[in-house]
Amino acid sequence: MDNEKTSNPNPESAGLTPPGLLQMIRAPFLSSIIAPLLAGTLLSVSINGFFLPVNFFLMLIIGIGLHAAVNVYNDIYDTIQGTDAVNVHRNEASGGSGILQAHPELMGKMFFIARAALVVALLATAALLIFIDRALWPHLIFLYLLSAFFSKYYTAPPFKLAYRGLGEISVWFAFGPMAILIAAVSQNIGLHPYVVALMPATGLSTSSILLVGQMIDLDADRKGGKHGVASRLGTQATALFYLLAQILIVANLIFLAAFLDAPSWPVLLALLPYFFLFPAAAKIIYKHHDRPGELKKGAKLTVLIHLVFSLLLILGMGIRLL
């Protein structure tokens, strides 16, 4: 049951300004999908030697629609299953939006937004099929279907991927290989070696935010039955996974710079946050892995690393075209 018709007005929400659409889809987090889509497109243009603007526009609609659905469904089902209700450490990096805790009467509207986002993405996918090579149709159809599945069943029953220890894998896959590949497919590129070489880093960057969030939300996740890495292995092990993910991003960037044709040095610009921001974040997260209050500082730094890394990766890919 989707509980679409849930409408128990919350007395505490009386007088509060209802959230707008951008708040409900958690628009600031859309940068996590826009970054790999842009980087993947720029890399594909460097391979092709030309840019397909209509295809790019349709691909952006697909990516944004699917990510908006993920964000809204995540709020819905974490609320239904009780995880968000017991979370006392909500912050910009984790814990959900809190919208349905303040406005439970919006449950039906949230379901409508999530479903509408999937339909918009589906229509854009159908349109994009017209503009890409027929040989790439199976790639695009598979990417949409798998992304739509992840969008809902990351938290929704019966699969509840995030509750069964598969959340980290699906997040990495969605924001890494899948996002890069759909950008390439939109520019009529398939599994080119350069495309494959770019795939890991962007997904690892988004996953690192998830790992810090899991450490902060550990108590709420355990109470709600959401068993990710932190819930299963504890915060110290999760801190080590976080450090490993960031180290792998650095290794991926170095490999990419060595693998791409010249000029490849601009890709290394994305390493800058690892010189100037990562040491402080790593120290906080490893030292205070079991202290949510301190971890929130590490989470903010991790989000900043992710944003700067993403911007510089896009810039580097753009400079290669000059």
C-alpha beads as a LAMMPS data file, in Angstrom:
LAMMPS data file: protein, C-alpha beads

322 atoms
321 bonds

1 atom types
1 bond types

-500.0 500.0 xlo xhi
-500.0 500.0 ylo yhi
-500.0 500.0 zlo zhi

Masses

1 110.0

Atoms # bond

1 1 1 0.000 0.000 0.000
2 1 1 1.349 3.431 -0.908
3 1 1 -0.658 5.180 1.807
4 1 1 -1.315 7.880 -0.768
5 1 1 -4.430 9.068 0.962
6 1 1 -2.706 9.696 4.260
7 1 1 -3.864 13.094 5.396
8 1 1 -3.579 13.486 9.135
9 1 1 -3.143 17.175 9.620
10 1 1 -0.425 17.890 12.105
11 1 1 -1.496 20.501 14.662
12 1 1 2.143 21.538 14.943
13 1 1 2.213 22.410 11.231
14 1 1 -0.590 24.948 11.597
15 1 1 0.726 28.357 10.682
16 1 1 3.875 26.985 9.013
17 1 1 4.540 28.005 5.423
18 1 1 3.986 24.936 3.219
19 1 1 7.161 23.817 1.431
20 1 1 7.496 24.600 -2.258
21 1 1 8.259 22.167 -5.065
22 1 1 12.017 22.823 -4.931
23 1 1 12.071 21.976 -1.222
24 1 1 10.024 18.841 -1.780
25 1 1 12.373 17.489 -4.459
26 1 1 15.406 18.621 -2.391
27 1 1 16.708 20.654 -5.324
28 1 1 20.212 21.416 -3.909
29 1 1 20.989 17.690 -4.012
30 1 1 20.319 17.584 -7.766
31 1 1 23.928 18.728 -8.225
32 1 1 24.914 15.109 -7.509
33 1 1 23.334 13.985 -10.784
34 1 1 23.956 17.109 -12.857
35 1 1 27.739 16.912 -12.290
36 1 1 28.299 13.431 -13.799
37 1 1 25.866 14.202 -16.620
38 1 1 27.855 17.315 -17.555
39 1 1 31.240 15.620 -17.151
40 1 1 30.095 12.627 -19.192
41 1 1 28.744 14.891 -21.922
42 1 1 31.958 16.924 -22.169
43 1 1 34.028 13.744 -22.365
44 1 1 31.733 12.400 -25.090
45 1 1 32.049 15.639 -27.066
46 1 1 35.848 15.311 -26.876
47 1 1 35.519 11.791 -28.324
48 1 1 32.993 12.711 -31.034
49 1 1 34.263 16.142 -31.926
50 1 1 30.721 17.560 -31.970
51 1 1 27.865 18.373 -29.564
52 1 1 24.209 17.327 -29.857
53 1 1 22.267 20.026 -27.942
54 1 1 18.747 18.552 -28.222
55 1 1 20.018 15.189 -26.996
56 1 1 21.789 16.923 -24.096
57 1 1 18.624 18.776 -23.075
58 1 1 16.530 15.583 -23.109
59 1 1 19.207 13.703 -21.157
60 1 1 19.221 16.409 -18.472
61 1 1 15.437 16.092 -18.115
62 1 1 15.810 12.324 -17.701
63 1 1 18.532 12.652 -15.062
64 1 1 16.844 15.400 -13.073
65 1 1 13.456 13.670 -13.216
66 1 1 14.870 10.377 -11.960
67 1 1 16.880 12.028 -9.177
68 1 1 13.898 14.108 -8.064
69 1 1 11.885 10.877 -7.833
70 1 1 14.635 9.282 -5.714
71 1 1 14.649 12.209 -3.290
72 1 1 10.882 12.312 -2.857
73 1 1 10.389 8.544 -2.594
74 1 1 13.216 8.423 -0.060
75 1 1 11.382 10.929 2.159
76 1 1 8.076 9.104 1.705
77 1 1 9.228 5.619 2.593
78 1 1 11.659 6.616 5.329
79 1 1 8.655 8.375 6.897
80 1 1 6.273 5.436 6.416
81 1 1 8.842 2.986 7.818
82 1 1 9.607 5.227 10.787
83 1 1 13.281 6.047 10.168
84 1 1 12.831 9.803 9.728
85 1 1 10.480 10.062 12.705
86 1 1 13.164 8.910 15.169
87 1 1 16.042 10.843 13.610
88 1 1 17.236 13.565 16.003
89 1 1 20.386 14.386 14.007
90 1 1 18.852 15.662 10.755
91 1 1 21.241 17.950 8.854
92 1 1 21.974 19.216 5.334
93 1 1 23.826 16.020 4.427
94 1 1 21.520 13.350 5.838
95 1 1 18.318 12.507 7.678
96 1 1 15.788 13.422 4.991
97 1 1 14.073 16.757 4.443
98 1 1 11.764 16.513 7.457
99 1 1 8.885 17.815 5.330
100 1 1 6.544 14.933 6.098
101 1 1 7.289 15.186 9.805
102 1 1 6.164 18.826 9.764
103 1 1 3.452 18.376 7.097
104 1 1 2.088 14.790 7.079
105 1 1 -0.903 16.057 5.086
106 1 1 1.444 16.407 2.080
107 1 1 1.960 12.647 1.694
108 1 1 -0.412 12.422 -1.268
109 1 1 1.221 15.383 -2.985
110 1 1 4.660 13.851 -2.460
111 1 1 3.512 10.618 -4.131
112 1 1 2.161 12.645 -7.056
113 1 1 5.460 14.532 -7.467
114 1 1 7.532 11.341 -7.372
115 1 1 5.354 9.624 -9.956
116 1 1 5.169 12.714 -12.162
117 1 1 8.983 12.945 -12.106
118 1 1 9.229 9.338 -13.331
119 1 1 6.693 10.019 -16.102
120 1 1 8.553 13.157 -17.224
121 1 1 11.790 11.152 -17.331
122 1 1 10.024 8.399 -19.301
123 1 1 8.694 10.873 -21.879
124 1 1 12.157 12.416 -22.271
125 1 1 13.610 8.909 -22.699
126 1 1 11.076 8.133 -25.437
127 1 1 11.944 11.417 -27.167
128 1 1 15.687 10.778 -26.903
129 1 1 15.258 7.418 -28.665
130 1 1 14.318 9.380 -31.776
131 1 1 17.640 11.225 -31.796
132 1 1 20.192 8.527 -30.955
133 1 1 21.532 5.621 -32.981
134 1 1 19.303 2.549 -32.943
135 1 1 22.224 0.454 -31.723
136 1 1 22.126 2.453 -28.466
137 1 1 18.398 1.997 -27.826
138 1 1 18.889 -1.059 -25.557
139 1 1 21.401 0.933 -23.465
140 1 1 19.006 3.850 -22.990
141 1 1 15.946 1.697 -22.266
142 1 1 17.881 -0.411 -19.750
143 1 1 19.286 2.706 -18.046
144 1 1 15.826 4.244 -17.662
145 1 1 14.241 1.045 -16.323
146 1 1 17.048 0.381 -13.836
147 1 1 17.097 4.027 -12.714
148 1 1 13.325 4.054 -12.215
149 1 1 13.629 0.854 -10.174
150 1 1 16.346 2.416 -7.984
151 1 1 14.300 5.610 -7.643
152 1 1 11.430 3.911 -5.871
153 1 1 12.869 0.734 -4.437
154 1 1 15.924 2.316 -2.857
155 1 1 13.630 2.647 0.174
156 1 1 10.232 1.234 -0.885
157 1 1 9.080 -2.315 -0.137
158 1 1 9.381 -5.070 -1.091
159 1 1 12.998 -4.530 -2.173
160 1 1 14.060 -1.707 0.207
161 1 1 17.644 -1.708 -1.102
162 1 1 18.903 0.791 1.472
163 1 1 17.376 -1.301 4.259
164 1 1 19.036 -4.503 3.087
165 1 1 22.640 -3.319 2.777
166 1 1 22.464 -2.591 -0.977
167 1 1 22.044 1.179 -0.757
168 1 1 25.730 2.011 -1.110
169 1 1 26.101 -0.144 -4.230
170 1 1 23.006 1.317 -5.887
171 1 1 24.060 4.909 -5.098
172 1 1 27.538 4.335 -6.526
173 1 1 26.106 2.658 -9.608
174 1 1 23.435 5.337 -10.198
175 1 1 25.681 8.387 -9.776
176 1 1 28.740 6.804 -11.362
177 1 1 28.435 4.257 -14.203
178 1 1 24.759 4.863 -14.989
179 1 1 24.934 8.672 -15.014
180 1 1 28.139 8.763 -17.081
181 1 1 26.796 6.196 -19.534
182 1 1 23.443 7.910 -20.111
183 1 1 25.328 11.142 -20.848
184 1 1 27.529 9.290 -23.342
185 1 1 24.569 7.514 -24.951
186 1 1 22.806 10.846 -25.436
187 1 1 25.808 11.959 -27.510
188 1 1 25.794 8.700 -29.496
189 1 1 28.681 7.130 -27.590
190 1 1 28.443 3.700 -25.991
191 1 1 30.870 1.924 -23.683
192 1 1 33.947 3.695 -25.014
193 1 1 37.098 3.007 -22.899
194 1 1 37.303 6.691 -21.901
195 1 1 33.682 6.613 -20.730
196 1 1 34.321 3.505 -18.636
197 1 1 37.438 5.102 -17.123
198 1 1 35.413 8.114 -15.917
199 1 1 32.624 6.044 -14.328
200 1 1 33.888 5.250 -10.798
201 1 1 34.807 8.680 -9.384
202 1 1 31.473 10.522 -9.465
203 1 1 29.624 7.626 -7.859
204 1 1 32.266 7.311 -5.145
205 1 1 31.997 11.032 -4.415
206 1 1 28.239 10.793 -3.848
207 1 1 28.648 7.557 -1.869
208 1 1 31.083 9.279 0.502
209 1 1 28.298 11.691 1.525
210 1 1 26.029 8.701 2.115
211 1 1 28.624 7.003 4.344
212 1 1 29.025 10.050 6.599
213 1 1 25.245 10.382 6.764
214 1 1 24.954 6.770 7.872
215 1 1 27.359 7.389 10.751
216 1 1 25.324 10.399 11.866
217 1 1 21.979 8.595 11.460
218 1 1 23.125 5.296 12.980
219 1 1 20.675 5.187 15.906
220 1 1 17.684 6.184 13.758
221 1 1 18.644 3.706 11.008
222 1 1 18.918 0.834 13.482
223 1 1 15.572 1.685 15.061
224 1 1 13.966 1.898 11.624
225 1 1 15.603 -1.314 10.368
226 1 1 17.735 0.500 7.772
227 1 1 20.877 -1.611 7.685
228 1 1 23.605 0.025 5.640
229 1 1 27.351 -0.235 6.197
230 1 1 27.292 1.747 9.460
231 1 1 24.361 -0.183 10.914
232 1 1 25.968 -3.525 10.064
233 1 1 29.656 -2.869 10.724
234 1 1 29.707 0.122 13.074
235 1 1 30.990 3.652 12.671
236 1 1 34.731 2.942 12.842
237 1 1 34.585 0.514 9.922
238 1 1 32.380 2.975 8.027
239 1 1 34.951 5.732 8.595
240 1 1 37.561 3.464 6.996
241 1 1 35.247 2.826 4.033
242 1 1 34.819 6.594 3.723
243 1 1 38.586 7.127 3.605
244 1 1 38.955 4.312 1.069
245 1 1 36.261 5.821 -1.168
246 1 1 38.034 9.172 -1.197
247 1 1 41.423 7.567 -1.892
248 1 1 39.890 5.642 -4.799
249 1 1 38.571 8.921 -6.249
250 1 1 42.107 10.340 -6.222
251 1 1 43.449 7.154 -7.832
252 1 1 40.712 7.283 -10.495
253 1 1 41.555 10.887 -11.368
254 1 1 45.266 10.118 -11.689
255 1 1 44.520 7.074 -13.852
256 1 1 42.119 9.114 -15.988
257 1 1 44.736 11.812 -16.588
258 1 1 47.258 9.153 -17.626
259 1 1 44.738 7.325 -19.839
260 1 1 43.040 10.142 -21.774
261 1 1 44.539 11.611 -24.897
262 1 1 46.199 15.012 -24.588
263 1 1 45.482 17.440 -23.117
264 1 1 44.622 15.373 -20.063
265 1 1 46.198 17.499 -17.300
266 1 1 43.020 19.608 -16.741
267 1 1 41.341 16.535 -15.198
268 1 1 43.816 16.819 -12.313
269 1 1 42.214 20.134 -11.276
270 1 1 39.579 17.999 -9.556
271 1 1 42.291 16.864 -7.116
272 1 1 42.491 20.321 -5.505
273 1 1 39.824 19.705 -2.805
274 1 1 41.796 16.625 -1.760
275 1 1 44.796 18.809 -0.981
276 1 1 42.930 21.624 0.777
277 1 1 39.724 20.132 2.271
278 1 1 40.026 16.387 2.571
279 1 1 42.693 16.262 5.340
280 1 1 40.424 18.202 7.716
281 1 1 37.374 16.107 6.809
282 1 1 39.294 12.848 7.205
283 1 1 40.585 13.860 10.631
284 1 1 37.099 14.741 11.913
285 1 1 35.416 11.663 10.505
286 1 1 38.019 9.162 11.667
287 1 1 38.516 10.727 15.106
288 1 1 34.818 11.391 15.843
289 1 1 33.220 8.507 13.940
290 1 1 30.810 7.765 16.820
291 1 1 29.914 11.367 17.745
292 1 1 27.082 12.696 15.534
293 1 1 27.503 16.306 16.684
294 1 1 31.146 16.410 15.569
295 1 1 30.457 14.320 12.472
296 1 1 28.110 17.001 11.145
297 1 1 31.181 19.223 10.621
298 1 1 32.790 16.402 8.654
299 1 1 29.590 15.949 6.661
300 1 1 29.588 19.633 5.666
301 1 1 33.212 19.365 4.564
302 1 1 32.409 16.206 2.601
303 1 1 29.571 17.950 0.768
304 1 1 31.938 20.844 0.017
305 1 1 34.600 18.434 -1.275
306 1 1 31.958 16.810 -3.474
307 1 1 30.798 20.161 -4.889
308 1 1 34.308 21.504 -5.549
309 1 1 35.438 18.171 -7.017
310 1 1 32.376 18.122 -9.304
311 1 1 32.837 21.710 -10.483
312 1 1 36.550 21.241 -11.150
313 1 1 35.980 17.950 -12.971
314 1 1 33.471 19.692 -15.252
315 1 1 35.890 22.604 -15.705
316 1 1 38.729 20.235 -16.507
317 1 1 36.656 18.362 -19.072
318 1 1 35.657 21.695 -20.594
319 1 1 39.257 22.956 -20.818
320 1 1 40.170 19.802 -22.750
321 1 1 37.808 20.975 -25.505
322 1 1 39.520 24.335 -25.965

Bonds

1 1 1 2
2 1 2 3
3 1 3 4
4 1 4 5
5 1 5 6
6 1 6 7
7 1 7 8
8 1 8 9
9 1 9 10
10 1 10 11
11 1 11 12
12 1 12 13
13 1 13 14
14 1 14 15
15 1 15 16
16 1 16 17
17 1 17 18
18 1 18 19
19 1 19 20
20 1 20 21
21 1 21 22
22 1 22 23
23 1 23 24
24 1 24 25
25 1 25 26
26 1 26 27
27 1 27 28
28 1 28 29
29 1 29 30
30 1 30 31
31 1 31 32
32 1 32 33
33 1 33 34
34 1 34 35
35 1 35 36
36 1 36 37
37 1 37 38
38 1 38 39
39 1 39 40
40 1 40 41
41 1 41 42
42 1 42 43
43 1 43 44
44 1 44 45
45 1 45 46
46 1 46 47
47 1 47 48
48 1 48 49
49 1 49 50
50 1 50 51
51 1 51 52
52 1 52 53
53 1 53 54
54 1 54 55
55 1 55 56
56 1 56 57
57 1 57 58
58 1 58 59
59 1 59 60
60 1 60 61
61 1 61 62
62 1 62 63
63 1 63 64
64 1 64 65
65 1 65 66
66 1 66 67
67 1 67 68
68 1 68 69
69 1 69 70
70 1 70 71
71 1 71 72
72 1 72 73
73 1 73 74
74 1 74 75
75 1 75 76
76 1 76 77
77 1 77 78
78 1 78 79
79 1 79 80
80 1 80 81
81 1 81 82
82 1 82 83
83 1 83 84
84 1 84 85
85 1 85 86
86 1 86 87
87 1 87 88
88 1 88 89
89 1 89 90
90 1 90 91
91 1 91 92
92 1 92 93
93 1 93 94
94 1 94 95
95 1 95 96
96 1 96 97
97 1 97 98
98 1 98 99
99 1 99 100
100 1 100 101
101 1 101 102
102 1 102 103
103 1 103 104
104 1 104 105
105 1 105 106
106 1 106 107
107 1 107 108
108 1 108 109
109 1 109 110
110 1 110 111
111 1 111 112
112 1 112 113
113 1 113 114
114 1 114 115
115 1 115 116
116 1 116 117
117 1 117 118
118 1 118 119
119 1 119 120
120 1 120 121
121 1 121 122
122 1 122 123
123 1 123 124
124 1 124 125
125 1 125 126
126 1 126 127
127 1 127 128
128 1 128 129
129 1 129 130
130 1 130 131
131 1 131 132
132 1 132 133
133 1 133 134
134 1 134 135
135 1 135 136
136 1 136 137
137 1 137 138
138 1 138 139
139 1 139 140
140 1 140 141
141 1 141 142
142 1 142 143
143 1 143 144
144 1 144 145
145 1 145 146
146 1 146 147
147 1 147 148
148 1 148 149
149 1 149 150
150 1 150 151
151 1 151 152
152 1 152 153
153 1 153 154
154 1 154 155
155 1 155 156
156 1 156 157
157 1 157 158
158 1 158 159
159 1 159 160
160 1 160 161
161 1 161 162
162 1 162 163
163 1 163 164
164 1 164 165
165 1 165 166
166 1 166 167
167 1 167 168
168 1 168 169
169 1 169 170
170 1 170 171
171 1 171 172
172 1 172 173
173 1 173 174
174 1 174 175
175 1 175 176
176 1 176 177
177 1 177 178
178 1 178 179
179 1 179 180
180 1 180 181
181 1 181 182
182 1 182 183
183 1 183 184
184 1 184 185
185 1 185 186
186 1 186 187
187 1 187 188
188 1 188 189
189 1 189 190
190 1 190 191
191 1 191 192
192 1 192 193
193 1 193 194
194 1 194 195
195 1 195 196
196 1 196 197
197 1 197 198
198 1 198 199
199 1 199 200
200 1 200 201
201 1 201 202
202 1 202 203
203 1 203 204
204 1 204 205
205 1 205 206
206 1 206 207
207 1 207 208
208 1 208 209
209 1 209 210
210 1 210 211
211 1 211 212
212 1 212 213
213 1 213 214
214 1 214 215
215 1 215 216
216 1 216 217
217 1 217 218
218 1 218 219
219 1 219 220
220 1 220 221
221 1 221 222
222 1 222 223
223 1 223 224
224 1 224 225
225 1 225 226
226 1 226 227
227 1 227 228
228 1 228 229
229 1 229 230
230 1 230 231
231 1 231 232
232 1 232 233
233 1 233 234
234 1 234 235
235 1 235 236
236 1 236 237
237 1 237 238
238 1 238 239
239 1 239 240
240 1 240 241
241 1 241 242
242 1 242 243
243 1 243 244
244 1 244 245
245 1 245 246
246 1 246 247
247 1 247 248
248 1 248 249
249 1 249 250
250 1 250 251
251 1 251 252
252 1 252 253
253 1 253 254
254 1 254 255
255 1 255 256
256 1 256 257
257 1 257 258
258 1 258 259
259 1 259 260
260 1 260 261
261 1 261 262
262 1 262 263
263 1 263 264
264 1 264 265
265 1 265 266
266 1 266 267
267 1 267 268
268 1 268 269
269 1 269 270
270 1 270 271
271 1 271 272
272 1 272 273
273 1 273 274
274 1 274 275
275 1 275 276
276 1 276 277
277 1 277 278
278 1 278 279
279 1 279 280
280 1 280 281
281 1 281 282
282 1 282 283
283 1 283 284
284 1 284 285
285 1 285 286
286 1 286 287
287 1 287 288
288 1 288 289
289 1 289 290
290 1 290 291
291 1 291 292
292 1 292 293
293 1 293 294
294 1 294 295
295 1 295 296
296 1 296 297
297 1 297 298
298 1 298 299
299 1 299 300
300 1 300 301
301 1 301 302
302 1 302 303
303 1 303 304
304 1 304 305
305 1 305 306
306 1 306 307
307 1 307 308
308 1 308 309
309 1 309 310
310 1 310 311
311 1 311 312
312 1 312 313
313 1 313 314
314 1 314 315
315 1 315 316
316 1 316 317
317 1 317 318
318 1 318 319
319 1 319 320
320 1 320 321
321 1 321 322
